[in-house]
């Protein structure tokens, strides 16, 4: 933590069961690293507040990918109820463990276009604009990775398990700053996505 400076923690949401893919997307290898490791290292590279990773499905085989990294793993047993539960659990863990955190940046592990520099741009935009929400802009929408200041925490805490952060982002557009993320909609949900990610991958 940097004394006297607003602090942003990171919550990496990685609890899903990858049902459409058929095996854990968190362990898909891209550019020499698993998606979960790649995302966690990008989050840690910010050097900001704590990094928390919410795991659920396949936790026992995913957690070893992170064992040597300075982050905290949060286990979400009810991950199957929807993404909102993972988000609120991560936020609760961040708020209780670091009560003076000023903002939380939420990210996923399978958005392959997300880089450390994009995460840095989100945090820097928050600091320079003072916007309560800083979201990524792609494919005609605004979504994660997205940073939410403390003033927005109650809205996130009120999400149902089936809801995600996008509704909070869209609720009041005037309070949202946008950082473009070209290709931000490219994620890993299906075998076809894997083929697009790596056309040379053996069938």
For each residue, the residues with C-beta under 8 A, 3 or more apart:
1: 7 49
2: 5 7
3:
4:
5: 2
6: 102 103 126 127
7: 1 2 48 49 98 100 101 102 103
8: 46 48 49 101 102 103 104 105 123 126 147
9: 48 49 50 51 52 94 98 101 103 104 105
10: 43 46 48 49 50 51 52 104 105 106 107 119
11: 52 53 54 87 90 91 93 94 104 105 106 107
12: 36 39 40 43 51 52 53 54 107 108 109
13: 54 83 86 87 90 106 107 108 109 144
14: 26 36 39 53 54 55 62 108 109
15: 54 55 56 57 76 79 86
16: 25 56 57 79 83 86
17: 56 57 58 79 80
18: 21 22 23 24 25 26 57 58 189
19: 22
20: 189 190
21: 18 24 25 28 188 189 190 191 193 194
22: 18 19 191
23: 18 27
24: 18 21 27 28 57 58 61 62
25: 16 18 21 28 35 109 110 188 189
26: 14 18 34 35 36 58 62 65 109 110
27: 23 24 34 35 36 58 61 62 65
28: 21 24 25 34 35 110 188 194 197
29: 32 33 34 35
30: 33 34 35 38 112 197 198
31: 38
32: 29
33: 29 30 37 38 41
34: 26 27 28 29 30 37 38 65
35: 25 26 27 28 29 30 38 39 109 110 112 188
36: 12 14 26 27 39 40 53 62 65 66 109
37: 33 34 40 41 65 66 69
38: 30 31 33 34 35 41 42 109
39: 12 14 35 36 42 43 107 108 109 114
40: 12 36 37 43 44 51 53 65 66 69 71 109
41: 33 37 38 44 45 69 116
42: 38 39 45 46 107 114 115 116 119
43: 10 12 39 40 46 51 71 105 107 119
44: 40 41 47 51 69 70 71
45: 41 42 116 119
46: 8 10 42 43 116 119 120 123
47: 44
48: 7 8 9 10 123
49: 1 7 8 9 10 94 98 101
50: 9 10 71 72 94 97 98 101
51: 9 10 12 40 43 44 69 70 71 72
52: 9 10 11 12 71 72 73 74 90 93 94 97
53: 11 12 14 36 40 66 71 72 73 74
54: 11 12 13 14 15 74 76 86 89 90
55: 14 15 58 59 62 63 73 74 75 76
56: 15 16 17 59 75 76 77 78 79 80 86
57: 15 16 17 18 24 79 80
58: 17 18 24 26 27 55 61 62
59: 55 56 62 63 75
60: 63
61: 24 27 58 64
62: 14 24 26 27 36 55 58 59 65 66
63: 55 59 60 66 67 73
64: 61 67
65: 26 27 34 36 37 40 62
66: 36 37 40 53 62 63 69 71 73
67: 63 64
68:
69: 37 40 41 44 51 66
70: 44 51
71: 40 43 44 50 51 52 53 66
72: 50 51 52 53 93 97
73: 52 53 55 63 66
74: 52 53 54 55 89 90 93
75: 55 56 59
76: 15 54 55 56 79 85 86 89
77: 56
78: 56 81 85 161
79: 15 16 17 56 57 76 85 86
80: 17 56 57
81: 78 85 161 162
82: 85 160 161 162 163 164
83: 13 16 86 87 161 162 163 164
84: 87 88 159 160 161 162 163 164
85: 76 78 79 81 82 88 89 161
86: 13 15 16 54 56 76 79 83 89 90
87: 11 13 83 84 90 91 106 156 159 164 165
88: 84 85 91 92 156 157 159
89: 54 74 76 85 86 92 93
90: 11 13 52 54 74 86 87 93 94 104 106
91: 11 87 88 94 95 104 153 156 157
92: 88 89 95 96 157
93: 11 52 72 74 89 90 96 97
94: 9 11 49 50 52 90 91 97 98 101 104
95: 91 92 98 99 101 153
96: 92 93 99
97: 50 52 72 93 94
98: 7 9 49 50 94 95 101
99: 95 96
100: 7
101: 7 8 9 49 50 94 95 98 104 150
102: 6 7 8 149 150
103: 6 7 8 9 123 126 147 148 149 150
104: 8 9 10 11 90 91 94 101 147 148 153
105: 8 9 10 11 43 119 122 123 145 146 147 148
106: 10 11 13 87 90 144 145 146 147 148 165
107: 10 11 12 13 39 42 43 111 114 119 144 145
108: 12 13 14 39 111 114 144 145 187
109: 12 13 14 25 26 35 36 38 39 40
110: 25 26 28 35 187 188 189
111: 107 108 114 144 145 181 184 186 187
112: 30 35 183 186 187 188 197
113: 118 138 181 182 183 184 186
114: 39 42 107 108 111 118 119 136 145 181 184
115: 42 118 119
116: 41 42 45 46 119 120
117: 120 121
118: 113 114 115 121 122 136 145 179 181
119: 10 42 43 45 46 105 107 114 115 116 122 123 145
120: 46 116 117 123 124
121: 117 118 124 125 179
122: 105 118 119 125 126 134 136 145 146 147 179
123: 8 46 48 103 105 119 120 126 127 134 147
124: 120 121 127 128
125: 121 122 128 129 131 134 177 179
126: 6 8 103 122 123 129 130 131 134 147 149 177
127: 6 123 124 130
128: 124 125
129: 125 126 134 177
130: 126 127
131: 125 126 134 149 175 176 177
132: 148 149 151 152 175 176
133: 146 147 148 149 152 168 169 175 176 177
134: 122 123 125 126 129 131 146 147 176 177 178 179
135: 142 143 144 146 147 169 176 177 178 179
136: 114 118 122 142 143 144 145 146 178 179 180 181 184
137: 141 142 178 179 180 181 184
138: 113 141 143 180 181 182 183 184 185
139: 184 185
140:
141: 137 138 166
142: 135 136 137 146 166 169 170 176 178
143: 135 136 138 146 165 166 169 184
144: 13 106 107 108 111 135 136 165 166
145: 105 106 107 108 111 114 118 119 122 136 181
146: 105 106 122 133 134 135 136 142 143 165 169
147: 8 103 104 105 106 122 123 126 133 134 135
148: 103 104 105 106 132 133 152 153 156 165 168
149: 102 103 126 131 132 133 152
150: 101 102 103 153
151: 132
152: 132 133 148 149 155 156 168
153: 91 95 104 148 150 156 157
154: 157 158
155: 152 158 159 168 171
156: 87 88 91 148 152 153 159 165 168
157: 88 91 92 153 154
158: 154 155
159: 84 87 88 155 156 163 164 165 167 168
160: 82 84 163
161: 78 81 82 83 84 85
162: 81 82 83 84
163: 82 83 84 159 160 167
164: 82 83 84 87 159 167
165: 87 106 143 144 146 148 156 159 168 169
166: 141 142 143 144 169 170
167: 159 163 164 170 171
168: 133 148 152 155 156 159 165 171
169: 133 135 142 143 146 165 166 176
170: 142 166 167 173
171: 155 167 168
172: 175 176
173: 170 176
174:
175: 131 132 133 172
176: 131 132 133 134 135 142 169 172 173
177: 125 126 129 131 133 134 135
178: 134 135 136 137 142
179: 118 121 122 125 134 135 136 137
180: 136 137 138
181: 111 113 114 118 136 137 138 145 184
182: 113 138
183: 112 113 138 186
184: 111 113 114 136 137 138 139 143 181
185: 138 139
186: 111 112 113 183 193 196
187: 108 110 111 112 193
188: 21 25 28 35 110 112 193 194 197
189: 18 20 21 25 110 193
190: 20 21 193 194
191: 21 22 194 195
192: 195 196
193: 21 186 187 188 189 190 196 197
194: 21 28 188 190 191 197 198 201
195: 191 192 198 199 201
196: 186 192 193 199
197: 28 30 112 188 193 194 201
198: 30 194 195 201
199: 195 196
200:
201: 194 195 197 198
202:
203:
